[in-house]
Amino acid sequence: MGIFSKKHSIGKTIAELRKSKGWTQVELAEKLQVSDKAVSKWEKDNGAPSIEFFPAIAELFGVSIDYIMTGKEPEREVITISKAELCAKNDNPAMLDGIDINHKDEQGKSLVDYILQYQSFKVFVKLCESQKGSITKFPILDAIKLSILTNRLDLLRGAEFSLGRSYSARWKFETEKQLLMLAPQAIAEKFNREGEYSAKLSCLLTDDIFETIVCDKRINEDTFGILLGKQPNRQCVWYHVFPYLIHQSYIHCNEKMLRRLLTLSVENNQYAYDNMKLVRDSYNGRLNYAPNFFFMAAGGNRGHGLVRILEETIKLALERGDFALFKEFDDINRAIQAYYDFKPYIASDYEIKMAKLKTDQSVTQDELTIQSTVHDGIVNIDELIETKNIGIIKATLQRYPIHQVELLALMLKNNEMRRLFEYMVDKSGTARYDEPLNKEYADRIARAIIKNDIDEVKKNLYYVYQKSPRINGKFKIGRTITTPHSFEDILKYVDEYKQGIIQQCTFDIEKGKVVNELTKEYFESELKKGNTEIVIIKLCVRLEAILRSSYHYEGDFSEMLDKYCSQHGQEDDGWGYNQEAKFVKYLQKLRMCRNSIVHAEKKKDMLALEEIQYCIDYICNLK
């Protein structure tokens, strides 16, 4: 009979499959990349497809090759699963009898693996209730998460989980939440050389668990009462993880949970502020708390903690333009900063300013770009230059100072004495000794303003300038700037410097455009086409832009090239022969060729193709 059964019609099978798809013979032929005559021939049983077509036909119709050849699908393989998997898959606690929790089936999995795979809550609860210590067979984070989701935190009571290196976490009772904060690497560094506790214990929990607590509707109020309530023998909430819960609540827009957490956090922190001195006194001056961490220090369960707001939460509020909530976050962190030496994240005035501008529909993109370069009223030159927009650069330099002393000098020039005085008072309390405007100078200037002694104000402002004469940023300009010798010279000096920035940026931007347009590939392509004159002229254009921008030469192209050649064309560089001298001669010859082309003079000393290639390589390597 051969490979095909005479009782089965392959052609009719193909025809039935084609019709079930609603395709014509032409459409099937196109999909198989054969002629419609071939398909017609198959379906009339005047011939069968070649063997190589069977996989494509089977895949096209979603059947097996056997079905096309015989009309019968192979019997499905009966897959047996273990009792442990069936128990977990059906979440049927009645099937637990006789299942060994430690036994692994043919798939190499145990009952614990299947409970985690199928999230079998009923089986998990029954297992932990019926077999003492079975909860510790689960990884600690999985055990915690399942206990929360099943609203059975009591299952953790008495459980002890190994954390590696002989460390463990043990629950005396289900509400002992501080133990969730332990991390092995922190415990390993428990003592420093003096034998004192040095490590802050980091959080063992993950964002996945925080997200579950905030978002999963299966968690009931009793469980929340434990998770968000006070801890046994402690007068504070679960402050260790409140910042992370707050963050997840805000991410997922759970307003009800967020409001609840913030209220508890403020209450907790206020209790700490009101009672912290008692804690210090009762533990011989040893500080037994830290914001968002738990100290394993003297005093144990009676320590207190402060809830801070995470940096990413505050930045998200600014990004969303949620300024009312941002204010609440900011108030919490500022209160901690005022009370305790620890510095929680406080958004800068610059960050707040930019966030407000981004939400203001009336602010143009150019204005937003300008403001992004201004910090505390002073332009950051490097950020401004990065805009690569000469219009924005000019507008910004016209409106804003580039130096602290320029800002102060403008206040004085505009007779803004009150503003200048307030600035000095503010700085006198915060400025460090190593800052140009330190407390000493701020105090001097403030006293001089009170006495209306303008000369004394100017003298001290000039002293401040002398301590920090450099303009902010790393950007360098090519122009020589006259050094100011008195306070009156400062504004002239700064104005000259600003003009230098504008000029230099103009050159740099122009160079960038020229270099991006006149590439090595462009020159070599034109050279192959025989357009040598175009190559010579545009090589000089690129070289001129580089000499003006990168080397800060002034004058016309010939003058700048003469300066460059005099510096780089010496045949003896002090170490022997200067390799650059050869190429410099080609540059001079390049200029002569360019002049003869541009000015229609008698052409002479034209560069050979090899010499033009030397010039291309050399000029395109100049930065």
Secondary structure, 3 states (H helix, E strand, C coil): CCCCCCCCCHHHHHHHHHHHHCCCHHHHHHHHCCCHHHHHHHHCCCCCCCHHHHHHHHHHHCCCHHHHHHCCCCCCCCCCCCHHHHHHHCCCHHHHCCCCCCCCCCCCCCHHHHHHHHCCHHHHHHHHHHCCCHHHHCCHHHHHHHHHHCCCHHHHCCCEEEEECCEEEECCCCCCHHHHHCCHHHHHCCECCCCCECCCECCCCCHHHHHHHHHCCCCCHHHHHHHCCCCCCCCCCCCCCHHHHHHHHHHCCCHHHHHHHHHHHHHHHHHHHHHHHHHHHHCCCCCCCECCEECCCCCHHHCCCCCCCCHHHHHHHHHHCCHHHHHHHHHHHHHHHHHCCCCCCCCCHHHHHHHHHHHCCCCCHHHHHHHHCEECCEECHHHHHHCCCHHHHHHHHHHCCCCHHHHHHHHHHCCCHHHHHHHHHHHHHHCCCCCCCCHHHHHHHHHHHHCCCHHHHHHHHHHHHHHCCCCCCCCCCCCCCCCCCCHHHHHHHHHHHHHHHHHHHHHHHHHHHHHHHCCHHHHHHHHHCCCHHHHHHHHHHHHHHHHHHCCCCCCCHHHHHHHHHHHHCCCECCCCECCHHHHHHHHHHHHHHHHHHHCCCCCCCCCCHHHHHHHHHHHHHCC
